[in-house]
Amino acid sequence: MNIVFLGHTAMGGNFVVGSHHLARALAHRGHRVTHISPPVSPAHLVAALRDRFARERFRRWLAGGRRLGEVTDVVPFSFTPWHVARNSRWLMRAFSRWMWARPLGGMGSLELDSADCLVVDEPRFVGIVEQHSSPVLIYRATDLYAAMRGDATIEAAERAVCAKADVLVATSEPVAAHLREISGRAVTVLTNGVEFEHFAIAADASASLPPLPGTREARAIYVGSFDRRFGIESVVAASAALPERHFILAGPGSEAAATAISRANVAALGPINYRYLPALLQQCSVGLLPLGPHAANAGRSPMKLYEYAAAGLAVAANATDELERRALATLCLAPTERDFPKAVQAAFARATDAAAVHTAREQARAESWSGKAAALLHLIGEAGRSRSAVGSAASPRRTPAAERGLDALVGERTPWN
């Protein structure tokens, strides 16, 4: 099967996201898989002057894509950046319809007509979604996008994508509830998973890692992004209340976060290659999920939850309904930011409970990306059989809520409307 992912993050950078894992898992099963991320535009040229991966994205466009293992990753080009395109229904659709997969390739160079299935993680690809009707279309929403990006126009794009999709998938129950509200349709919850063997197998502690403060038994670690969703106040409270513990921050922006916290027991490592994450995690006892009060955190399905568990760490997190639903054996939840130090202390205690650590690791094993890929293939197959049963001319189930789509976008904001 020829499967194309339309994802929100290019492969090979600092962040490995769900679409990357699913793409690799499906390719490993023998499917032909292409991963396409949002386009670069002239607006990215400034970023490319100072950011290595921004330059790599431009190089990938110039090369017409890059083979990463068994997956081809494509970064297209668009003349219109999203912050301009979102001001007009017409430009919003044109944003992805007019992408070039390679220089001089033209608008058809993505060659999506040969795809058997499109898996869309990024609603900004609404122009492609509306234009292509032949393949099976899966909309896999991974976040509350409008809240996460502070961009209300994203919901209008989501409505249009939902109207066209054969199957709606969400990575958490709050995201599923959002999709049901805007589409009036059934939604399948398929949470983010874990590359279990990568994190569970004992790693070489001498891998390319900087020296860590303290001992394993005293270390708590957070690995991830440091955007507005990061709960810095929780880390401030925990590091102040537990001066004998060491709090390690890893990921792009960790240095600035550690400087802002400014405590002797908080250390920053900067970005860490995904290859070395198991070695880093296995030298710690507690994994941190400090989720701030940002509205988008309610919908998160953090991959680190099961990655921490697979590596043998207990987990301290700010409570969300979604995390409570997971019931991980070593997960300690803080109802408020002020309670985060108690959750961290409880997680250190839980980390010494070998039975709880083993149970959590087995819970993580059950959430492997291989299993998620199998579940996704089942949904694709069901959608394909349903299309065959009703005829290729039939359209997906549409409702008045979904039909509003981009036409619900508050218009008259620009002369293009």
Protein Blocks (a to p, Z undefined) as FASTA:
>chain_A
ZZddddfbdehiabdcfklmmmmmmmmnopacddddddddfklmmmmmmmmklmmmmmmm
mnopacehjaccdddddfbdfklmmmpfklmmmmmmmpcfbghkbjmlnommlpcbdcdf
bfklmmmmmmpmkbccddddfbdfklmnopaklmmmmmmmmmmpmbdcdfbfklmmmmmm
mnopacddddddddfklmmpccdfkbccdddehjfklpccdeddddfklcfklmmmmmmm
mmmbccddedehklmmmmmnopakbccebjadfklmmmmmmmpfbdcddddfbfklmmpc
cfklmmmmmnopacdddddfklmmnopaklccdfbfklmmmmmmmmmmmmmmmklmmmmm
mmmmmmcfklmmmmmmmmmmmmmmmmmmnopkbccdddfklmnmmmlpcghkbfkZZ
